């Protein structure tokens, strides 16, 4: 089995294959945010979903920002996040943050990153963080999956609020591939 580090585009240099799909998820999220009212964006709880759509958006964007902030240093943590920010309460701030992160993902110097990367992760509230060695590509794949997961929660909340949600919003790439008859693994 060969591993692909780059997209099929000849000009991509050493851009990991997951960058453009993650940007695509951010664009889907942005499109959905634009259709919501301020009340729909900030309302909590929504049915059994305890957080607002804005809370899930902020959480998702925090992980992407942590990835981009931590990778160049060779030390990464998703646990250090700001909670209750404007992104959580203001659709305009969220849309601005989404656009900024899209641009940062596309302009990021992926080829210049340290390898391996040290991941610090709080695995228990009463113990010190665990440390693990990882790679930029693995963490990018994690953040993509994490974004899909929260988009799925956003999908549920938006539908409960009566909002229109695109048919493929919040579904994992493997589910979408299965639906279209494409194999998930080669």
ChimeraX attribute file (.defattr): number of C-alpha atoms within 10 A of each C-alpha:
attribute: neighborCount
match mode: 1-to-1
recipient: residues
	/A:1	4
	/A:2	4
	/A:3	6
	/A:4	12
	/A:5	14
	/A:6	16
	/A:7	17
	/A:8	9
	/A:9	8
	/A:10	7
	/A:11	9
	/A:12	13
	/A:13	13
	/A:14	14
	/A:15	22
	/A:16	19
	/A:17	18
	/A:18	20
	/A:19	20
	/A:20	15
	/A:21	14
	/A:22	21
	/A:23	20
	/A:24	13
	/A:25	18
	/A:26	24
	/A:27	16
	/A:28	17
	/A:29	21
	/A:30	19
	/A:31	14
	/A:32	18
	/A:33	22
	/A:34	14
	/A:35	13
	/A:36	18
	/A:37	12
	/A:38	15
	/A:39	12
	/A:40	20
	/A:41	25
	/A:42	19
	/A:43	18
	/A:44	17
	/A:45	12
	/A:46	19
	/A:47	11
	/A:48	10
	/A:49	14
	/A:50	12
	/A:51	18
	/A:52	23
	/A:53	29
	/A:54	26
	/A:55	23
	/A:56	21
	/A:57	26
	/A:58	24
	/A:59	22
	/A:60	21
	/A:61	21
	/A:62	21
	/A:63	21
	/A:64	25
	/A:65	18
	/A:66	17
	/A:67	21
	/A:68	20
	/A:69	14
	/A:70	18
	/A:71	24
	/A:72	18
	/A:73	12
	/A:74	18
	/A:75	19
	/A:76	25
	/A:77	19
	/A:78	18
	/A:79	14
	/A:80	12
	/A:81	15
	/A:82	9
	/A:83	12
	/A:84	12
	/A:85	14
	/A:86	14
	/A:87	23
	/A:88	21
	/A:89	20
	/A:90	14
	/A:91	22
	/A:92	14
	/A:93	15
	/A:94	23
	/A:95	20
	/A:96	13
	/A:97	20
	/A:98	23
	/A:99	16
	/A:100	12
	/A:101	19
	/A:102	21
	/A:103	12
	/A:104	15
	/A:105	20
	/A:106	14
	/A:107	10
	/A:108	15
	/A:109	14
	/A:110	19
	/A:111	11
	/A:112	10
	/A:113	15
	/A:114	15
	/A:115	13
	/A:116	14
	/A:117	21
	/A:118	20
	/A:119	20
	/A:120	17
	/A:121	16
	/A:122	15
	/A:123	12
	/A:124	9
	/A:125	7
	/A:126	7
	/A:127	8
	/A:128	11
	/A:129	15
	/A:130	11
	/A:131	15
	/A:132	13
	/A:133	13
	/A:134	16
	/A:135	17
	/A:136	24
	/A:137	16
	/A:138	13
	/A:139	17
	/A:140	20
	/A:141	18
	/A:142	16
	/A:143	21
	/A:144	23
	/A:145	16
	/A:146	17
	/A:147	25
	/A:148	21
	/A:149	17
	/A:150	19
	/A:151	24
	/A:152	18
	/A:153	18
	/A:154	28
	/A:155	24
	/A:156	20
	/A:157	25
	/A:158	21
	/A:159	13
	/A:160	14
	/A:161	16
	/A:162	11
	/A:163	16
	/A:164	12
	/A:165	17
	/A:166	11
	/A:167	8
	/A:168	13
	/A:169	17
	/A:170	21
	/A:171	16
	/A:172	18
	/A:173	15
	/A:174	13
	/A:175	13
	/A:176	14
	/A:177	13
	/A:178	12
	/A:179	10
	/A:180	9
	/A:181	9
	/A:182	12
	/A:183	10
	/A:184	11
	/A:185	6
	/A:186	5
